[in-house]
Structures are given as structure tokens and as C-alpha cells.
Amino acid sequence: METSASTAAQPVNLVESFDALALGNLFQGLFGDARPRFFVAPGRVNLIGEHTDYNDGFVLPLAINRGTLIAGRSRADRKIRVHSIERQETREFSLDGPLQSHPHDWLSYVEGEARSLEESGWRINGADLLIESNVPVGSGLSSSAALENSVGFALLSLNGYSDIDLKKLALAGQSAEHRYVGTKCGIMDQFITAMGQQRHALLIDCRTLEATPIPLDLPGIAVVIVDSGVKHELASSAYNERRRQCQDGVAFFQQFMPDITALRDISTQAFERYESQLPDPTIRKRMRHVITENERTLFAAEALKHHDAERLGQLMNASHQSLQLDYEVSCAELDLLVELAQGLDGVIGARMTGGGFGGCTVNLVRIDALEGFKQTLEMEYNRQFEYPVSFYVTQPQSGVREL
């Protein structure tokens, strides 16, 4: 189990969670004597605004104190050698050679990022890279975006680029997911891991890429991530199917609203006016979630601005119900964790976070109730499921950077 109540008010900083000295020594053992440079990108948790990003909607994530650390050194040629500590494997490819990875191969994130950078107009040479991550893979905390942004920022920095356009970097990471990994993700994950801010969540307009920092100032309340231990695959048919269903809903509504291009353009009032004419009840449910979730996200940002934790918690609770019943991306394990949390004194709000079908919940918990929260969830969860449950107390971190 991670993190005790006594440390909840001051969870560990992202950089402090790694041993850069040990990583540097390992790098030299693998790639030679010269010391590497270090780069880090955080994972993320989304307070609210789920499955809205690829619908041009609004999201409210924050960068967390778990992420990916890269030790890197430039090369004179166009070869990229990369060693993954987690995989205990070294792979390589040449930017002048054929594609060496395939979708869902771990190297596809690295190679896809490098090739996407060049497709975006950056010219890069090779590098030796050593990767360490403490973001649980498949947990809905954006391990892939942390990897892409840390690799991309490292490659650009090692090739002499300064004042890197972080929006452009985020878009290159999204392109890598689409073209090389096979996940038709929205922009939220890459954006927040690139541009996160300490002590702030970001209200991101996924159409315009405008980001508004929202102070996360809720005295006496901790943001607690609970990992169900159930792993998911974002490139699965269920994720991409929902994206297609949203597009089908837009196409149907264009007969009434010709100018719309995404569910973001449909208000609750307009949806209620025409929904009875939509013949597919499943598409109707998918649309209802996205349209109401966009509204909840904007309301949540206002609640944070006014330090209204109770209102934020209500919106988080409603978000989970919508994800469970209308978007149908929850699962029995997540539903149990949320139900248990919502029934406890000291819990302000709870919901699943991330793509769904497993992964994590995000909770607002009063610090003086943290220990009881953890004990109850762990005991009751272990009665019904065999997966280990983990707890991470976090606070907003800065985005990708060199150490």
C-alpha cells in the first residue's frame, strides 16, 4: 500500500520519487562513460471530464507525482537506442531506416514519438535513452503520455532545441498514439503531462487547446487515487467503438443542426429536443454522457475557483453514475470502490478516472479521514476481488522538463 495519512498533506514530489544517481550509473553501464542528462514527465489524473476530449469538449486534469524519467545522451548518427528498466530490454531503430515497432509494442511509443517529431517539422539525430517509470501501466494515469512527452522533450533538448513549443510537443505525442500505437486518443493526456502546473488543475478546451489554470486550493482535503489493480487496454475495441458511436450521434444531429462538428456543439437543451428521434438507444446514452459531462466539467471548474469542495464532489459523483450507466465504461471493481467511498464520512466525492474498463478512481477525502478511508476500501475490496488495491495521495505537479 502507498502513502499514509501522516504524509497526505505533503505527498512526495515527482522528482523525489526517482533515484537519478542510480539511473545515471545504470546508463553509463549500458551506454558508456559520459554522464547523461535527465528529463521527466508526469502522469495525470482527471478530476472530471471523461471521454469528452475526443469530442472537442472540456477536461479538468492535473499532473501527478508519478511519471517517467529519461536519462539520455545525444549521438552523432540517426540511431536511437533505448533501454526500458521495466521491460529489462534494449531496442534500437534508425530514423533513416524502416519502422521497427508494431502497434502495442512498447517500442512503438518511443519510435512513434521520434518519427512524429520529424513529421511535425523538427529534425533530430540519434540518442541513447534509458527509461524508468513509476506510473502503473494500464491504470488510467497516462503512463503512455508521460513516456511520449519525456522521450520527445529529451530528443529535442539533446538535439539543441530550446524554448520548446509544448503544445506542438503534445500534438506530436497524440499523433504517435494515432499513427504508431493504434489508439485514437484525445489530446488531454499529452497536453496535461506537457503543460501541468504546480498547485493547479488545468481546464482544457480540447478544441482550441486553450488552457486555464485553476488553483487546487481545498484546505484539509486530499486528492487520493485508488488503483483497482485491474488493467485495461485503451486501444481495445470498446474504446474505439465509443468514439465511433459519438461520431454517429453527431452525424444524426446534423440534420437538425447542420453546423455542428462534434458533441461539444450540442447543448443539453438541444439534445433533449431531438433525442427522441434518434433510433439507436445506445448512441442516445453515449451522447447524453458526453453532453452532460461537458457541463459538469465547466461547473466543476467554477466550484474549484470558489473553493467549493462539496459542489465539486457532487459533480464527481454524478460523473461516475453517467460513466457507469450511459457510457458503460466502468466495471464491477471500479463501481465497488466508488460505492464504498461515497458511503464513507469524510469523502467529498469519488468517481472512476481514465478510459475505463479498469484502472483507478479519484477521490476527494478529508485528511483526518484518510486512514479510515484506506482501511475500509482495502478490507471490503479484498473480500470480493483478488486484485491488490493501491493508494496514491497526490498534488498537482509541473509538466515535462529537464532536471
C-alpha positions in Angstrom: 0.0 0.0 0.0 1.2 3.5 -0.8 1.3 6.6 1.3 0.0 7.0 4.9 -2.3 9.6 6.3 0.5 11.3 8.1 2.1 12.2 4.8 -1.1 13.1 3.0 -0.8 16.8 3.4 2.6 16.8 1.7 2.9 13.9 -0.8 6.3 13.2 -2.3 7.4 15.5 -5.2 7.6 13.8 -8.6 11.4 14.3 -8.9 12.0 13.0 -5.4 10.3 9.7 -6.4 13.3 8.7 -8.6 16.9 8.0 -7.8 18.6 9.9 -10.6 22.1 8.9 -9.3 21.4 5.2 -9.6 19.8 5.8 -13.0 22.8 7.7 -14.2 25.1 4.9 -13.1 23.0 2.3 -14.9 23.0 4.4 -18.0 26.8 4.6 -18.0 27.0 0.8 -17.6 24.8 0.3 -20.6 25.9 3.1 -23.0 29.4 4.3 -21.9 31.1 6.6 -19.5 29.8 10.1 -20.3 27.1 11.3 -17.9 23.6 11.6 -19.3 21.1 14.5 -19.0 17.8 13.8 -17.2 14.2 14.6 -18.3 10.9 13.9 -16.5 7.2 14.0 -17.5 4.4 13.3 -15.0 1.4 11.1 -15.4 -2.0 12.6 -14.8 -5.3 12.2 -13.1 -8.5 13.7 -14.4 -10.8 15.2 -11.8 -13.7 15.3 -14.2 -14.4 15.4 -17.9 -14.1 11.8 -19.1 -14.4 10.8 -22.8 -15.0 14.4 -23.7 -11.6 15.3 -25.1 -12.0 13.4 -28.4 -15.4 15.1 -28.7 -13.8 18.6 -28.7 -15.0 19.1 -25.1 -13.7 20.2 -21.8 -11.5 18.3 -19.2 -10.1 19.2 -15.8 -6.9 17.1 -15.2 -3.8 17.7 -13.0 -0.3 16.3 -13.4 0.5 13.9 -10.6 3.6 13.0 -8.6 4.3 9.8 -10.6 5.8 9.9 -14.0 8.6 8.8 -16.4 12.3 9.7 -16.0 14.6 9.6 -19.0 18.4 9.5 -18.9 19.7 10.5 -22.3 22.7 11.4 -24.4 22.9 12.5 -28.0 24.5 10.5 -30.8 26.2 11.7 -34.0 24.2 9.3 -36.1 20.5 8.8 -36.6 20.2 5.7 -34.5 18.1 5.7 -31.3 19.0 3.0 -28.7 16.6 2.7 -25.8 16.6 0.5 -22.7 13.5 0.0 -20.6 14.1 -0.8 -17.0 10.6 -2.2 -16.6 10.9 -4.4 -19.6 14.6 -5.2 -19.0 15.1 -4.9 -22.7 17.3 -2.8 -25.0 15.9 -2.0 -28.5 17.1 0.3 -31.3 16.0 1.8 -34.6 17.3 4.2 -37.2 15.3 7.3 -38.2 16.6 6.7 -41.7 15.5 3.0 -41.7 12.2 1.2 -41.8 9.8 1.1 -38.9 11.0 -1.4 -36.2 8.0 -1.5 -33.9 4.4 -2.6 -34.3 1.2 -1.3 -32.6 1.1 -2.0 -28.9 4.8 -2.9 -28.8 6.4 -0.8 -26.1 8.9 0.5 -28.6 6.0 1.9 -30.7 5.6 4.7 -28.1 9.3 5.7 -28.4 9.7 5.2 -32.2 6.3 6.7 -32.9 7.2 9.8 -30.9 10.6 10.2 -32.6 9.0 9.9 -36.1 6.1 12.2 -35.2 8.6 14.9 -34.1 10.2 14.8 -37.5 6.8 14.8 -39.2 6.0 17.9 -37.1 9.0 19.7 -38.6 11.7 19.0 -36.1 14.9 17.5 -37.3 16.6 15.2 -34.8 19.7 13.0 -34.7 20.0 9.8 -32.7 20.3 9.3 -28.9 20.8 6.7 -26.2 17.9 6.7 -23.8 17.3 4.9 -20.5 13.7 4.8 -19.3 12.3 4.4 -15.8 8.6 4.9 -14.9 6.6 4.6 -11.7 3.2 5.2 -13.3 1.3 1.9 -13.2 0.7 0.8 -16.8 -2.9 0.4 -17.8 -4.2 2.2 -14.7 -5.7 5.2 -16.5 -3.0 7.6 -15.2 -1.4 8.3 -18.6 1.7 6.2 -18.5 1.8 6.4 -22.3 1.6 10.2 -22.5 4.3 10.5 -19.8 6.5 8.2 -21.9 5.9 10.1 -25.1 6.4 13.5 -23.7 9.5 12.6 -21.8 11.0 10.9 -24.8 10.0 13.8 -27.1 11.3 16.5 -24.8 14.6 14.6 -24.3 15.2 14.1 -28.0 14.5 17.7 -28.8 16.7 19.0 -25.9 19.5 16.6 -26.8 19.4 18.0 -30.4 19.8 21.6 -29.2 16.2 22.8 -29.3 15.4 25.3 -26.5 12.1 27.1 -25.8 10.2 24.0 -27.0 6.6 24.6 -28.1 4.8 22.4 -25.6 1.5 22.4 -27.4 3.3 21.2 -30.6 5.0 18.5 -28.5 1.7 17.4 -27.1 0.2 17.1 -30.6 3.2 15.1 -31.7 2.5 12.7 -28.9 -1.1 12.4 -29.9 -0.1 11.7 -33.4 2.2 9.0 -32.2 -0.7 7.3 -30.5 -2.9 7.6 -33.5 -0.4 6.5 -36.2 2.0 4.2 -34.5 0.3 2.8 -31.4 -3.2 2.4 -32.7 -5.1 4.4 -30.0 -7.4 7.1 -31.3 -7.0 9.2 -28.1 -7.9 12.7 -27.5 -5.4 15.4 -26.6 -5.9 15.6 -22.8 -3.2 13.2 -21.7 -0.4 14.6 -23.8 -1.5 18.2 -23.0 -1.5 17.9 -19.2 1.7 15.9 -19.0 3.4 18.6 -21.1 1.9 21.7 -19.5 0.9 20.8 -16.0 1.3 23.4 -13.3 2.1 23.1 -9.6 -0.8 23.6 -7.3 -3.2 23.9 -10.2 -5.6 21.8 -12.3 -6.0 22.8 -15.9 -9.3 23.5 -17.5 -8.5 22.5 -21.1 -10.7 23.3 -24.1 -9.8 20.4 -26.3 -11.0 22.2 -29.5 -9.0 25.4 -29.1 -6.3 23.9 -26.9 -6.8 26.9 -24.6 -5.8 26.0 -21.0 -7.0 27.9 -17.9 -5.1 27.2 -14.7 -7.5 26.6 -11.8 -6.0 26.7 -8.3 -6.5 23.4 -6.4 -6.9 25.1 -3.0 -9.1 22.9 -0.8 -7.6 23.1 2.7 -7.8 19.9 4.7 -8.8 17.8 1.6 -6.5 15.4 -0.3 -6.8 14.1 -3.8 -6.5 10.3 -3.5 -6.1 7.9 -6.4 -7.2 4.3 -5.8 -5.8 1.8 -8.2 -8.2 -1.2 -8.6 -5.4 -3.4 -9.9 -7.5 -4.2 -13.0 -5.5 -3.4 -16.1 -7.1 -2.2 -19.3 -6.0 -1.6 -22.9 -7.1 1.8 -24.3 -6.7 0.6 -27.9 -9.4 -2.1 -27.3 -12.4 -2.3 -29.5 -14.7 -0.9 -26.7 -12.8 2.4 -26.5 -12.7 2.9 -30.3 -16.3 1.8 -30.6 -17.5 4.6 -28.3 -15.6 7.1 -30.4 -17.4 5.8 -33.5 -20.8 6.0 -31.6 -20.1 9.6 -30.8 -19.4 10.4 -34.4 -22.6 8.6 -35.4 -24.5 10.8 -33.0 -23.1 13.9 -34.5 -24.0 12.7 -38.0 -27.6 12.1 -36.9 -27.9 15.5 -35.2 -26.5 17.4 -38.2 -29.9 17.0 -39.9 -31.3 19.3 -37.2 -28.1 21.3 -36.5 -26.1 21.4 -39.8 -23.2 23.5 -38.4 -22.2 21.1 -35.6 -18.9 19.1 -35.9 -18.7 17.5 -32.5 -20.8 16.6 -29.5 -19.3 19.7 -27.8 -21.6 21.8 -30.1 -24.8 20.3 -28.7 -26.3 21.7 -25.5 -28.4 19.7 -23.1 -31.5 21.6 -24.2 -30.8 20.8 -27.9 -30.2 17.2 -27.1 -33.4 16.8 -25.2 -35.3 18.5 -28.0 -34.2 15.9 -30.6 -33.1 12.8 -28.7 -36.5 11.0 -29.1 -36.0 11.0 -32.9 -32.6 9.1 -32.5 -33.5 5.4 -33.2 -30.5 3.9 -31.5 -30.8 3.9 -27.7 -27.1 3.1 -27.2 -26.0 6.1 -29.2 -28.5 8.2 -27.3 -26.9 7.2 -24.0 -23.4 7.8 -25.3 -24.4 11.3 -26.4 -26.1 12.1 -23.1 -23.0 11.3 -21.1 -20.7 13.5 -23.2 -23.0 16.4 -23.4 -23.8 16.4 -19.7 -20.2 15.7 -18.8 -19.0 18.8 -20.6 -21.5 20.9 -18.5 -20.3 19.2 -15.3 -16.7 20.0 -16.1 -17.4 23.7 -16.5 -19.4 23.7 -13.3 -16.5 21.9 -11.5 -14.0 24.5 -12.6 -16.2 27.2 -11.2 -16.6 25.2 -8.0 -12.8 25.0 -7.7 -12.4 28.7 -8.3 -14.7 29.3 -5.3 -13.1 26.6 -3.1 -16.4 24.8 -3.1 -15.4 21.2 -2.4 -18.9 20.0 -1.7 -20.1 21.1 -5.1 -17.1 19.6 -6.8 -17.7 16.3 -5.0 -21.4 16.2 -6.1 -20.3 16.7 -9.7 -17.7 13.9 -9.5 -20.4 11.6 -8.1 -22.7 12.4 -10.9 -19.9 11.9 -13.4 -19.3 8.4 -12.2 -23.0 7.5 -12.5 -23.1 8.8 -16.1 -19.9 6.8 -17.0 -21.4 3.7 -15.4 -24.9 3.8 -16.8 -24.7 5.9 -20.0 -21.2 5.5 -21.3 -20.8 2.0 -19.8 -17.0 2.1 -19.4 -16.9 1.3 -15.7 -16.6 -2.2 -14.3 -17.6 -4.1 -11.1 -14.3 -3.3 -9.4 -14.4 0.4 -10.0 -18.1 0.6 -9.1 -17.4 -1.1 -5.8 -14.6 1.3 -4.9 -16.7 4.3 -5.8 -19.7 3.0 -3.9 -17.7 2.3 -0.8 -16.0 5.7 -0.9 -19.2 7.6 -1.4 -20.7 5.9 1.6 -17.9 7.0 4.0 -17.9 10.1 6.2 -15.1 12.4 5.1 -15.3 11.5 1.4 -16.4 14.5 -0.6 -16.6 12.9 -4.0 -15.5 9.8 -5.9 -15.5 8.6 -9.5 -13.7 6.4 -11.9 -11.0 8.2 -13.9 -9.3 7.5 -17.2 -10.5 5.4 -20.1 -12.3 2.9 -18.0 -12.7 -0.9 -18.0 -10.3 -1.0 -15.0 -7.7 1.4 -13.7 -8.3 3.9 -11.0 -10.8 6.0 -9.1 -10.1 9.6 -8.0 -11.4 10.7 -4.6 -11.6 13.9 -2.6 -11.0 12.8 1.0 -10.7 14.9 4.2 -7.2 14.3 5.5 -8.4 13.4 9.0 -10.5 10.6 7.4 -7.7 9.2 5.2 -6.7 6.3 7.3 -10.2 5.0 7.8 -10.9 5.5 4.1 -7.9 3.3 3.1 -8.7 0.6 5.7 -12.3 0.3 4.7 -11.7 0.2 0.9 -8.9 -2.3 1.2 -10.8 -4.6 3.5 -14.1 -4.6 1.6 -12.4 -4.7 -1.8 -10.3 -7.7 -0.9 -13.4 -9.6 0.3 -14.8 -9.5 -3.3 -11.8 -9.3 -5.6 -8.4 -10.8 -5.8 -6.6 -7.8 -7.2 -4.3 -5.7 -4.9 -5.6 -2.2 -4.3 -3.1 0.7 -4.0 -3.5 4.3 -2.8 -1.6 7.3 -4.1 -2.1 10.7 -2.5 -1.1 13.4 -5.0 -0.9 17.1 -5.6 -0.5 19.0 -8.9 3.0 18.9 -10.5 4.7 20.8 -13.2 4.8 19.3 -16.7 7.6 17.9 -18.7 11.1 19.4 -18.1 14.8 18.8 -17.8 16.2 18.3 -14.3 
